[in-house]
Amino acid sequence: GVLMMSMKNSVIKQTYLSHTDLNAGDHVKCTVKAILDDKKGIILSLTENPDIAGLVPYIHLADVIIRKPGAKFKINQKIKCRVLDSTKTKDKKLQFTCKKTLVKSDLPIITSYDSITEGMITHGVIVSVQHYGCIVKFYNNVRGLCPMSELDSEYVTDASTLFSVGQV
């Protein structure tokens, strides 16, 4: 472990001193540092601690897919987001979401397979639409299958007519 000490008031007042202090689902204020090409997303740093940075994947820039992220986001713009993946790894790669539905949600979140309870109502993001159903991703890379028989109250023959990648 590492012990960090400081007498600086600005450091003492920080909520997050390291990426390991963040948990999936935490609401944070960030600053846009870079807008990536080729539909990769944007790089953010925490407004209160610029040393902590992470990626907003392309499908998490907004509730709808944004074709030109540079039209919505500007360098040094302050935005509210939520920690999407805080898996504690040595490479310190955090992921955030800017999807308003997820950022503003009061529903419980799924951060591990152990946190799932029967009958739970929550939000997830569709990451794949297949002939057998939709793959839905939650926080900390937890994934699940919603089979065709559970997609709608009526029989669905083609999931792609009702659902798309990135949809909450």
PLY file of the C-alpha trace (Angstrom):
ply
format ascii 1.0
element vertex 168
property float x
property float y
property float z
element edge 167
property int vertex1
property int vertex2
end_header
0.00 0.00 0.00
0.91 3.64 -0.31
0.51 6.29 2.36
-0.15 9.78 1.01
0.37 12.78 3.29
-0.07 16.47 2.70
-0.42 19.73 4.55
-2.02 21.45 1.54
-5.62 22.41 2.22
-6.55 21.77 -1.44
-5.39 18.15 -1.14
-7.04 17.57 2.24
-10.42 18.74 0.88
-10.34 16.38 -2.11
-12.90 13.59 -2.06
-10.80 11.43 -4.38
-7.02 11.24 -4.02
-6.50 8.23 -6.28
-8.40 6.22 -8.89
-8.83 3.51 -6.25
-11.06 5.87 -4.22
-13.70 5.81 -6.97
-16.46 3.23 -7.11
-18.75 2.28 -9.96
-21.85 4.43 -9.81
-20.17 7.41 -8.13
-21.42 10.76 -9.45
-18.48 13.00 -10.38
-17.79 16.34 -12.00
-15.24 16.10 -14.77
-13.42 18.23 -17.31
-13.08 17.22 -20.98
-9.39 16.78 -21.79
-9.48 15.19 -25.26
-11.93 14.21 -27.96
-10.78 11.01 -29.64
-11.13 10.14 -33.31
-12.60 7.00 -34.86
-15.59 6.69 -32.54
-13.50 5.93 -29.45
-14.98 8.52 -27.07
-13.60 11.33 -24.93
-11.00 11.59 -22.17
-12.07 13.23 -18.91
-10.28 14.17 -15.72
-11.91 14.80 -12.38
-12.44 18.52 -11.91
-11.26 18.39 -8.29
-8.25 16.16 -9.03
-6.97 16.36 -12.63
-4.51 13.51 -11.96
-7.45 11.09 -12.06
-8.59 10.53 -15.64
-10.60 8.06 -17.68
-12.47 7.34 -20.88
-16.08 7.87 -21.83
-16.63 5.15 -24.47
-18.35 6.26 -27.67
-21.70 4.65 -26.84
-21.72 6.39 -23.43
-21.40 9.98 -24.67
-25.18 10.53 -24.52
-28.47 8.63 -24.43
-28.41 8.62 -28.25
-25.39 7.86 -30.42
-23.50 11.06 -31.22
-21.96 11.08 -34.69
-19.73 14.13 -34.06
-18.60 14.28 -30.41
-16.74 17.54 -31.12
-20.08 19.26 -31.76
-21.35 18.38 -28.25
-18.15 18.39 -26.19
-15.41 21.03 -26.03
-11.95 20.84 -24.46
-12.06 22.11 -20.81
-15.87 21.82 -20.71
-17.17 20.81 -17.27
-19.66 17.93 -17.25
-21.42 15.69 -14.76
-21.00 11.99 -15.26
-20.95 8.70 -13.44
-18.19 6.14 -12.92
-19.00 3.24 -15.21
-16.09 0.91 -14.50
-13.83 1.27 -11.47
-12.22 -2.14 -11.57
-9.16 -1.71 -9.40
-6.32 -2.46 -11.79
-2.71 -1.34 -11.95
-3.24 0.44 -15.27
-5.68 2.87 -13.59
-8.15 2.77 -16.49
-11.44 4.28 -15.38
-14.53 4.50 -17.54
-17.30 7.06 -17.20
-20.77 7.47 -18.67
-22.44 10.72 -19.76
-25.77 9.04 -20.56
-28.33 11.25 -18.81
-30.55 8.28 -18.02
-27.71 6.64 -16.08
-26.34 9.85 -14.55
-29.75 10.92 -13.21
-31.04 7.46 -12.29
-32.12 6.72 -8.72
-32.51 3.00 -9.46
-30.14 0.53 -7.81
-27.08 -0.35 -9.89
-25.47 -3.67 -10.71
-21.72 -3.62 -10.05
-21.15 -7.36 -9.67
-23.03 -10.56 -10.26
-23.44 -10.84 -6.48
-25.31 -7.50 -6.35
-28.16 -8.82 -8.52
-31.41 -9.67 -6.77
-34.49 -11.37 -8.16
-37.06 -8.84 -9.40
-34.54 -5.99 -9.42
-35.37 -3.08 -11.72
-32.35 -1.18 -13.01
-30.83 0.40 -16.10
-28.39 -1.26 -18.46
-27.00 -0.45 -21.90
-27.48 -2.71 -24.92
-24.05 -3.64 -26.29
-25.16 -6.27 -28.80
-28.37 -7.22 -30.61
-28.42 -10.86 -31.70
-30.94 -13.30 -33.20
-31.40 -14.85 -29.73
-31.79 -11.56 -27.77
-29.86 -8.55 -26.47
-26.63 -8.45 -24.50
-26.95 -5.78 -21.81
-23.99 -4.25 -19.97
-24.12 -2.79 -16.46
-21.46 -1.23 -14.24
-17.97 -2.80 -13.83
-18.40 -4.72 -17.10
-21.17 -6.95 -15.70
-23.14 -8.35 -18.64
-26.36 -10.24 -19.05
-28.58 -11.71 -21.73
-32.17 -10.62 -22.25
-33.54 -13.49 -24.36
-36.01 -12.91 -27.20
-38.88 -14.25 -25.06
-38.31 -11.46 -22.49
-37.78 -8.49 -24.84
-41.43 -7.49 -25.17
-44.89 -8.51 -24.00
-45.61 -9.60 -27.59
-43.66 -12.13 -29.62
-40.54 -10.59 -31.19
-39.07 -12.16 -34.34
-36.26 -9.64 -34.94
-34.76 -7.78 -31.95
-33.03 -5.28 -34.23
-36.40 -3.80 -35.21
-36.98 -2.70 -31.60
-33.52 -2.31 -30.06
-30.12 -0.88 -30.97
-26.60 -0.79 -29.55
-26.23 2.03 -27.03
-29.88 2.06 -26.04
-30.61 2.22 -22.30
0 1
1 2
2 3
3 4
4 5
5 6
6 7
7 8
8 9
9 10
10 11
11 12
12 13
13 14
14 15
15 16
16 17
17 18
18 19
19 20
20 21
21 22
22 23
23 24
24 25
25 26
26 27
27 28
28 29
29 30
30 31
31 32
32 33
33 34
34 35
35 36
36 37
37 38
38 39
39 40
40 41
41 42
42 43
43 44
44 45
45 46
46 47
47 48
48 49
49 50
50 51
51 52
52 53
53 54
54 55
55 56
56 57
57 58
58 59
59 60
60 61
61 62
62 63
63 64
64 65
65 66
66 67
67 68
68 69
69 70
70 71
71 72
72 73
73 74
74 75
75 76
76 77
77 78
78 79
79 80
80 81
81 82
82 83
83 84
84 85
85 86
86 87
87 88
88 89
89 90
90 91
91 92
92 93
93 94
94 95
95 96
96 97
97 98
98 99
99 100
100 101
101 102
102 103
103 104
104 105
105 106
106 107
107 108
108 109
109 110
110 111
111 112
112 113
113 114
114 115
115 116
116 117
117 118
118 119
119 120
120 121
121 122
122 123
123 124
124 125
125 126
126 127
127 128
128 129
129 130
130 131
131 132
132 133
133 134
134 135
135 136
136 137
137 138
138 139
139 140
140 141
141 142
142 143
143 144
144 145
145 146
146 147
147 148
148 149
149 150
150 151
151 152
152 153
153 154
154 155
155 156
156 157
157 158
158 159
159 160
160 161
161 162
162 163
163 164
164 165
165 166
166 167
